[in-house]
Amino acid sequence: MRKKVQQREVELIKSLMQTRVDLNVANRNFESAEEELIDYYSYQIKAHKSKLNYLIRKVKEKGIVMDMCNDLEFRTYQNKVI
């Protein structure tokens, strides 16, 4: 049972990290977007921010503590596992 909970927490953290990456990419794309794509990237940014806020709220509700060190540690562990 505990393993399932841990797996869900890992998936939540992975989703949060990927959403941060997606938001950063959307921001960079927005900065260099041609006029026709500005609306597209602004909607992407808004969607990623909403998802990120949701995931952060879920992480806090579960009592998961993340900081820069844990984030880097998790990425290192994740790369070794994959």
C-alpha positions in Angstrom: 0.0 0.0 0.0 2.8 2.5 1.0 4.5 1.7 -2.3 1.4 2.8 -4.3 1.3 6.1 -2.3 4.9 6.7 -2.9 4.5 6.0 -6.7 1.6 8.5 -6.8 3.7 11.1 -5.1 6.6 10.5 -7.5 4.2 10.9 -10.5 2.8 14.1 -9.0 6.3 15.5 -8.6 7.3 14.4 -12.1 4.2 16.1 -13.5 5.0 19.3 -11.5 8.5 19.3 -12.8 7.4 18.7 -16.4 4.8 21.4 -16.2 7.5 23.9 -15.0 9.6 22.9 -18.1 6.6 23.3 -20.4 5.8 26.7 -18.9 9.4 27.9 -19.4 9.3 26.7 -23.0 6.1 28.4 -23.7 7.5 31.7 -22.2 10.6 31.4 -24.4 8.4 30.7 -27.5 6.2 33.6 -26.7 9.2 36.0 -26.5 10.2 35.1 -30.1 6.8 34.4 -31.5 5.6 35.7 -34.8 2.5 37.9 -34.6 0.2 35.0 -35.6 1.3 32.8 -32.8 1.2 35.3 -29.9 -2.3 34.3 -28.8 -1.4 30.7 -29.1 1.6 31.0 -26.7 -0.3 33.3 -24.3 -3.0 30.6 -24.0 -0.3 28.0 -23.5 1.3 30.0 -20.7 -2.0 30.6 -19.0 -2.9 26.8 -19.2 0.5 25.8 -17.8 0.3 28.3 -15.0 -3.1 27.0 -14.0 -1.9 23.4 -14.1 1.2 24.3 -12.1 -0.9 26.1 -9.4 -3.1 23.0 -9.2 -0.1 20.6 -8.9 1.5 22.9 -6.2 -1.7 22.9 -4.3 -1.9 19.0 -4.5 1.7 18.7 -3.4 1.1 21.0 -0.4 -2.1 19.0 0.5 -0.1 15.8 0.6 2.6 17.4 2.8 5.3 16.9 0.2 8.2 19.3 0.7 10.2 20.3 -2.3 13.2 22.6 -2.4 16.0 23.1 -4.9 18.2 20.4 -3.3 15.4 17.8 -3.3 14.5 18.8 -6.8 18.1 18.2 -8.1 18.3 15.0 -6.0 15.1 13.7 -7.6 16.2 14.5 -11.1 19.5 12.7 -10.5 17.7 9.7 -9.1 15.2 9.8 -11.9 18.0 9.8 -14.5 19.7 6.8 -12.9 16.5 4.8 -12.8 15.6 5.5 -16.5 
